[in-house]
Amino acid sequence: MEELFRIFHVDDKQAAETKAMPDEPHLHDYDELIIGVEGKLEHFIDFENNTLISPFISFIARGKVHRVIPQGIDKNYSLWVLRFKEDFLPGLTFKLTPAYHLSAGFEVPRDAFFERIVNTTEMIHFEMDQTSPHLTVARDLLRALISMISSEQQKRSMNDPSGMNTQNSTYIAFLQILEENFRRDTGVDFYAEKLFMSTRNLNLICQSIVRKSVSEIIEERKIAESKKLLTGTDKPISEIGYEIGYNDKSCFTTAFKKKNGITPSVFRKNMQKLLS
């Protein structure tokens, strides 16, 4: 996907076409959120098959091996698909990953919460369907959508603690500690000590869940925050680097370019142009 963000609706006709010619299991370089309004979806993710019955919410993080096949197709079939690259919403998918890395998605009641989810999704689609859509408006609405979903998932986890296995709860605890400390110049040892475990075990858990090392996750969180600051503020690049734990501008620029292929200043100019 070349664009930063895309939203589209899947009706009964498109669902039938997809079912007739299903994709092979694949992975992609963007995150995908699927809102199931009507119908069913067979979801193959991380080498396991699951069937979701609407209403449901499914999130597929970039790099996940998956395939979707529509089921239960009738004239009311309705799915919303939102695809977005990390640059479009830096750091926000950290809110969704803990709840979805062990499952294809969650079925939810057809209640006021789900109605808000659908209404917000339709507002995003309305904006993107304009002749000259405002990406800033769509981004803010998507941010609100993800925050609503994340908040609901936290409530579900609190009400059903038995559903969390040891690795999952440790990973979520790590992300919570990371949110409080990623701006500091701290390494893997710091987080392992906070969780009362060895750095090896913490790395094994992160590799098992998201196929990344602890240091990679820390670095990604720092860079994601820097992208948010580069896009949403006019702070000097050196100040942004210092704010997220880099001792000098050159260290920050090197880390940013290694991850993104461009410097922070070029990224800022590109995003200002896209979002203007």
Phi, psi and omega in degrees: 000123183276322182285161180288328186210142177212140176227138177209160182253139178249116178256189184297324181293312180294324179296318179296321179295319179295318180294325180290330181227068184293147176289156169285157175307134187210174173226161181219170186263021178224163174271150182226130177243127181243124177254111181269110182268314178219143177099182181238161180220124171272121186240117175261115181216136183050039173069026174228141178267136176223149174243125180252131178252129183295152000281142180210164177229125181235139178231128178241110180288150179302143181091353178278134176281124183203169175202141177238139177228116179298144178226167177057044186281126170217186187294347181263003185303134185204117174230144168252135179239124179240123180241131183212142178275160185301326181295336182286324180222072183302127174085341186290328182289347172300333179289329185268328187304315182302322184283337189246354185290341180259002184211161178283336182167182182230131171280141184229159177292154175274074187239194182297324178300310182293326177298320177295321179300312181294317180299318179294320178299317179295326176295320177297315180297319179300316180294316182288343181274357179286159179301318177233080184294147176266108181296330179297318178296313180298321180295317180295321178293320178295321177299317178296320179299313180294322179296320178296316180295316180298317179298319179294321180293325177296321177297318180297319181295321180292324181281342182224066182296339181293342183281354182259124175276176186297315180298316182298313181295324177294318180297317178296319177297320177299314180296325178294318177293322179300317180300328182276343190228359187295340180283349179271160178274073182239152182251193184297322181303320182301313183289322178297318179296320179298329182262004177057048178212171179281157177297327179298312182294321178295320177296320179297319179295314181294321178295321181293322187272312184237006179058038177221152177281166178299316181297324177296319180294318178299313181297318179297322180293320177298313182294321178299318178294322179296322178296321178296318180288323178294325182277321189259356179225170175251023179298144176300150182299321180297322179292320178297315178301315180295323182296331181255016169102011176263136186288332178212167185298321184295322178296317179296314181297319180296313180296319181295314181293324178298323182279326190243349179083355177222163180280163177302323181293320178293319177301315181299315180297317180298316182290323177298320179292318182291322186267355181286000000 
